[in-house]
Amino acid sequence: IKPDAVENGYIGGILNKINEAGFKIIAMKLTRLDNEKASEFYKIHEDKPFFNDLISYMTSGPIVSAVLQKENAVNDFRKLIRKLYAESISANAIHGSDSDENAKIESKFHFNDNEIFNY
């Protein structure tokens, strides 16, 4: 959950939608990215003109990082919630992985193995 959605008080509503859609939350934390971590996470975009604005946005306040579990989780999540609380195209409320492979990479970025609970 991105900084503007956290600031606007949407955490509870977003988590409710996630639960209602049948996702299991297997890891979650409130944290704040610094410039180094945000730049590392969004490295794929470093040559794009919006990169600096993206880093400023993602470091502007706390975020909620979570690992979700569900059959077809990546596609279902992107359909469920990506635009629900968006302020604009560039300030959408949620980051969702675009593939199962990236979901694993991004999960390991935010959580170590001891913080992810498979049940």
N, C-alpha and C positions, 0 to 999 in steps of 0.2 A: 504494500500500500504506500503510495508515493506521498511526499511531504504535504502537498496541498490538501489531499484527502484526510491525512492525519490532523492537520490544523483545523479543517472544517468539521471535525467530529464524526467522520464517516466510518471509523473503524468498526464499531458495533454493527452498523447496517450492512457493511460489506461482509463481515464474518457471518452474519445471519444468512445472507444470500448464499454464501459458500456452503454452510451447513445444510440449508434447505435443498441445495442441489446435489446432496449426497457425497460431498467431499469429506474426507477425514483430514484433519489438521494433525500432521505428525511432527511438526516442529514450528515454533513461532517465537519471535522476539521483537521488541521495540528497540531500535538502534538508530544511530546517525552516521551516515557515510561522511568521511573526510574527502578532500580533493583527490588524494592518492587512491583510496579505495574506489571511489566513483569512477575515476579515470581508468582504473584496472577493469572494473565491471563493464564499462561501456567502450572498451578499447576498440572494438569492431567499428565504431563510429568516429574514431579520432581524426580521420581525414575529411570528415563531412563539415560543412559550414555551421551546422547547429551544435557541434560538439561542446564548445565552451558554454553555451547557454544551457545545454543538457546537464553538464557538470554543476553549474551554478544552481540550477533547479533542484537537482538530486541532493545537494549538500545544504539546501536552504532550511531544512528542518528534519525532524525524526521521520523514520520510515518503519513500517512493519514488514519484516521478512517472514515468509512462511513456506513450508513444504507441504503440499497437498497430495493426497492419494485418492485415486479413483480410476476405474477402467476408463480409458480414453481421456485421461485428465487434461492433457495439453489442449486438445481441441475443444473439449467441453468448457474449460475455464475461459478460454479466449472468447467463446460465444456468450458465456454467461454474464461477464461483469466488466469487461475492458472499458466500455464506454459509459457504463451506468452513472458514475459520478464525475465524469470528465468535465473540466473547465474549458478545454479546447483540444484540438488534435495534438498539440505539442504538450499539453498538460493533462494527460489522461490520468486517472486516479490509481491505476493498477499497472504493474508490469506483469506480463505473463510470458513464460517461455514459449518459444516458437517451435520447439521440437523436443522429443524425449531426450535426445542427446544433450541439448542445451539445458534442459531441466536438471539433469544430473550435475552438469558443470556448475550451474548457478546455485543449486542446493549446497554443493560443497564449498562454494564461495562464501556463503552466509553462515553455514553450520558445519561443525565437525561431526564425525560419526557418532560420538556420544550424545549429541543433541537431537538426533533424529530417531524417533521411536516408531518402529514398524510394528503394527498390531493388526 
